[in-house]
Amino acid sequence: MVKHARDVPDFRGRINRDMNLEGIENVDQTDGAPTDLSAQPHGSQTEWPQTPLGFKANDFAIYPAHGVGQISAIEVQTFAGASLEFFIIYFARSKMKLRVPTAKAARVGMRKPSSPATIEEVRRILSEVPARKRTNWARSSKEYETKIKSGDIIAIAEVMRDLCRRSTDYEQSYSERQFYTAALDLMSGEVALVESIPRTKAVSELENLLMTRSCYGHR
């Protein structure tokens, strides 16, 4: 079982390049969250009465491959005479900010945190015995990468379920560990947020569920 949930797979670099093509900017790397979120610059509510997806400043959001972030501000900037609205999203775990055009937020997979009912569905999936995969690793790895990049919590749960290993199973390869770690990192962050529990507790509960149920049918 992977012990270092902070390790992330190399494909996140490709995701960052994809974000640049969508007009999404890595604002900065910072040592801490904004000291006063309410003091951050917002777009005019007269001009921008409602943002796409219904987000407002201080809301939490789930961003593909980065997980839980908080909207620290909604800014309006003018480029070549045209006004554009941006979400400024702060990711406490990675101490990173992204500037995301609100008009493209849904397209890139940004969404609200899952409902408690969806988290229960995730737990059910993690309780399932993973099906034996007969495809080669190249095809499987592409499938895992696509699911993780989607930001879909159900798809991410499927990655965790399928890559779970007991100590009596064959050892995970380096690539399998990378995918598993990324899925666990994203999953535990969202579960911790939705259930208002520490991330460490979410990690422990998810992995215990996998080890006591799902993996027993995997050979």
N, C-alpha and C positions, 0 to 999 in steps of 0.2 A: 504494500500500500504506500502511496506517495506521502512523504512527510513534510514536504515544503510547498505549501499552497501558493507561495509568492512567485514561484517559477512560472513563467508563461511561455507558450510555444512561439516559435519564430514567425508563424503566420500573422501575428499581430502587426508586424512591420508592413505586411502586404495590405492589411486592413487600413493602416494609417495612410498608405499611398492612395488607396481607394477613396478615403475621406477627402483628401486634397482635391481629387477630381470632382467631388460634389460641392466644393466651395466651403468645406469644413476646415477650420483652422485650429491648430494647437496653439492656444493663446500663450501659455507659459507653463513652466514647471515651478511650483511654489512650495514653500515650506509649511504652509498652513492654510486653513480655510479663511475666507473673508471674515474679518472681525465683527462686522455688522452687516448682515445680509440685507436688512431693510434700508441701508444707506446706499446700496449699489444703484447705479443708474438704470432706470427702467424706460421702456417706450411709453409714450403718451397714451393713456387709456382712452382719450378722446379720438386719437387717430387709429389706435389699435385696440378696439374694444374686446376682442377675443383672439387668442393665439391658436394656431392649429393644434389639434389634439386636446385643447382645453387646459394647457399648462399655464401656470402663473409663477411669478417669482417665489422662491423658497420651496417649490414642489420638488419631490424626488422623482427621478426618471430613470429608466433602464435603457442603456445605450449598448448596442451590439459590441461584443468583445471587450468592453470596458466595464460593464456592469452598472452598479448603482452610482448615480451621480445626483447632485442637487443643483437646481437652477438658481444661481446666485443673482442673475439679472436678466432682463429682457431689454436689449438695446436696439435703437434705431440708428442706422448710419446711412449717409447719403453718398452714393457713387454715381458720378456722371449725371447728376441731377435726379437720380432715382433713389427713393428711400427703401432700404432693405432692413428687415427685422431679424434679429439674431437671438437665440438662446445662448447665454453664457453658462456652461455646465461645469461644476467643480466636482472632481472625483477625489474624495478624501483619502482613499486607500493608496492611490498612485500619486497623490498631490499634483494633479494635472487639471488644467482647464481647457475646454473646447469651446469654440465659437461656432454654432450651428445655425445656418439659415432656417428660420421657422418654416418656410415654405417647403423645405426639403426634409424636415424632421421625420415625417412618416415614411418617406421613400427610403431613407437609410435605416429604418427599423427602430427608431426611438419610440418608446412606449411608456405607459404608466406601469407601476409595479403590479404584479399579479394579485388576484383576489385570493383570500384564504381557501376558497374552493379549488382554485387552480393549484395551490400548494399541496392540497390533499391529493389531487390527481398526480402530482409529481411523486409524492410518497408511494402511491400505488404503483407507479411505473418502476420505481426503484426496488419494489418488492417482487417484481416479476423475474422469472428466470430468463436470462438472455438467450435468444435463439442462436444456434450454431451458424456462424457465417461461413459461407463457402466461396465467397469472392476473394480475389487476391488483395494483398495489403494496399496496393496503390489505389484500388477502387474504394476500399474501406476508408482509407485515410482521407480521400477526397470527400466522402460522405460525412465523416466526422467533422472535418473542417467547415463544410457547408452548414452543418447543423449549429456549430458553435458561432459562426459568423452571423447566423440568422437572428440571434438574440432571443429566439423562441424558447421559453423555459421548458416546454415539453420535449422539444428536440434535444436540448442540453441534458435533460434527465435521461434520455435514451442513450446518449453518449456515455454518461456515467455508468448506467446499468450494463451496457455492452462491454465496457472496458474494466469492470470491476474484477479483481483477482484476490483469491484467498492465498494464504501462505502455502497451501498444498497444491495450488494450481501452478502452471508454468509462470515464470517470472515475466513481468511486463517488459516490453522492449522500451528503448528510450523514447521513440515516437509515441507509443501508447501512453507512457507516463506523462508526456507533454500534453496530449489531448485530455487525458483524465484530469490532470491538475488544473488545466484551464477551465474545464467544465465544472469541477468542484469549486473553484474560486468564484466563478460567476453565480453558480447555484446557491452557495452558502451566503453570499452577500445579499441576494434577494430574499432568501428565506429569513435571514436575520432581520431584515428591514420589515417584512410583512408581519412576522410574528413577534417583533420587538424583543429579540433575544440577542445575546452576544454572538458574534460571528463564530467564535471558537465552539460555542454550544451547537450552533447550526452544523458546523463541520462534523462534530462528533456524532450528532444524531443521524445525519445523512449517511455517514460511513458505517455506523453501527447497523443501520437498516440494510445497507448493501451486504455487509459481511454476514449478517445473521439469516438473511433470506435469499436475496437474488443469487448470490454466488454459489449456493449449494448445488445448483443444477448445471453449473458451467464446468465442462471438462475439456 
